Amino acid sequence: MRTRGTFVLPPSAVQSPQRNWGYPWVLPGQSEPVFVIRWYGRELLPSQKRLLQMAQALATKPREKHHIFPRQEDLRKWFESRGINIHQETMLLDIDTHHRIHKGLMGGPWNQAWQSFRRAHEGATRDDMYRYARELIIRFNLIGPILPYHLLVGPSIEY
């Protein structure tokens, strides 16, 4: 097929990477590249840099598994009677936070909150308990992955 004054791509090139090649010849005064691959990302915003620094600081702190549903004997039996396995939902928390929520008598403020919930809602259902667990996680400002207690968590992999 011959045309005058235009360059026609073959049909196979329309659906291939060739569609980004531009003109096959260099025109006089054409100094801009036709196709640019950005190998390096844009510079991070200051807020993004702070967020990354905080994440790296959190990742370097030692962690402990925290049972969302306490292991305290009377509470454990109450949870099991509602079909909750307390070892299925644990959070990986930094040690300082874990000690903060359990500091004090009878398991600290975390266990006391569960005790008061139990007294107020003796007939609570499994859904009520999960709803209250979510509320406590927000109230105590806990951040971390939820995973089973017996899952082994090793050191981070460095590339």
C-alpha positions in Angstrom: 0.0 0.0 0.0 1.4 3.3 -1.0 0.4 6.7 0.4 1.7 10.1 0.0 2.9 12.2 3.0 1.9 9.9 5.8 3.4 6.9 7.6 1.1 4.0 7.9 1.7 1.4 10.6 1.1 -2.2 9.6 -2.0 -3.7 11.3 0.2 -5.9 13.5 1.9 -2.9 15.0 -1.3 -1.2 16.2 -1.7 -3.8 19.0 2.0 -4.2 19.8 4.7 -2.1 21.5 5.6 -0.6 18.1 2.7 1.8 18.5 4.8 3.8 20.9 7.8 4.1 18.6 6.7 7.2 16.8 8.2 8.1 13.5 10.9 5.8 12.2 13.0 8.8 11.0 14.3 11.9 12.8 12.8 15.1 11.5 14.9 18.3 11.5 14.6 20.2 14.8 13.0 17.2 16.6 14.9 16.9 19.8 12.2 15.5 22.1 12.2 11.8 22.8 9.2 9.9 21.4 8.8 7.4 24.2 10.1 8.0 27.8 10.4 5.3 30.4 10.6 6.7 33.9 13.0 4.3 35.6 13.0 6.2 38.9 9.8 7.4 40.6 9.0 10.9 41.5 10.3 12.4 44.7 8.2 11.6 47.8 6.2 14.3 49.5 7.3 15.3 53.0 4.2 13.6 54.5 5.0 10.4 52.6 8.6 10.5 53.9 7.4 10.9 57.5 4.9 8.0 57.0 7.7 5.8 55.7 10.0 6.8 58.6 7.3 5.9 61.1 6.6 2.6 59.4 10.4 1.7 59.4 10.6 2.7 63.1 7.6 0.4 63.9 9.0 -2.4 61.9 12.3 -2.4 63.8 10.7 -2.6 67.3 10.3 -6.1 68.9 6.8 -7.4 68.8 4.6 -9.8 70.8 1.3 -11.5 70.0 -1.7 -10.1 71.9 -4.8 -12.2 72.3 -7.8 -10.1 71.2 -10.0 -12.4 73.3 -8.1 -12.7 76.7 -6.7 -16.0 78.0 -7.9 -15.3 81.5 -9.6 -18.6 82.6 -13.1 -17.4 83.2 -13.2 -15.3 80.1 -11.6 -18.0 78.0 -14.4 -20.4 79.1 -17.0 -17.8 78.3 -15.6 -17.2 74.8 -15.3 -21.0 74.1 -19.0 -21.5 75.1 -19.9 -19.0 72.3 -17.7 -20.9 69.8 -14.7 -18.5 69.8 -11.2 -20.0 69.7 -9.1 -17.4 71.5 -5.9 -18.5 69.7 -7.4 -17.7 66.2 -7.3 -13.9 66.6 -4.1 -12.3 67.9 -2.5 -9.0 67.0 1.1 -8.5 66.5 1.9 -5.5 68.7 5.1 -3.8 69.8 6.1 -4.8 73.3 5.5 -1.3 74.8 1.9 -1.2 73.6 1.3 -4.7 74.7 2.6 -4.0 78.2 0.6 -0.7 78.4 -2.8 -2.4 77.8 -2.0 -5.3 80.3 -0.3 -3.2 83.0 -2.2 -3.6 86.3 -4.2 -6.1 88.2 -6.1 -8.9 86.6 -4.7 -8.4 83.1 -4.8 -4.6 83.1 -7.3 -2.3 81.3 -7.8 -4.7 78.4 -9.0 -7.6 80.5 -11.0 -5.3 82.8 -12.8 -4.0 79.8 -13.7 -7.5 78.8 -14.8 -8.3 82.4 -17.1 -5.3 82.5 -18.5 -6.3 79.0 -19.2 -9.8 80.3 -21.0 -8.5 83.4 -23.2 -6.1 81.3 -23.8 -8.6 78.5 -23.8 -12.1 80.0 -25.9 -13.4 77.0 -23.8 -11.8 74.4 -23.6 -13.6 71.0 -20.4 -14.4 69.0 -21.2 -11.4 66.8 -21.6 -9.1 69.8 -18.2 -10.2 71.0 -16.5 -9.6 67.7 -18.2 -6.2 67.5 -16.9 -5.3 71.0 -13.4 -6.6 70.1 -13.3 -4.2 67.2 -14.5 -1.4 69.5 -11.7 -2.2 72.0 -9.1 -2.2 69.2 -10.1 1.3 68.2 -10.4 2.5 71.8 -6.9 1.3 72.8 -5.5 2.5 69.5 -4.0 -0.9 68.5 -2.4 -1.3 65.1 -1.1 -4.5 63.8 -1.9 -7.6 61.7 -4.4 -10.1 63.0 -3.1 -13.7 62.8 -3.4 -17.0 64.5 -1.4 -17.4 67.7 0.4 -20.6 66.5 1.6 -19.0 63.2 5.3 -18.6 63.3 6.4 -15.0 62.6 10.1 -14.7 61.7 12.4 -11.8 61.1 11.7 -9.6 58.2 13.3 -10.6 54.9 15.8 -8.1 53.6 16.5 -7.8 49.9 
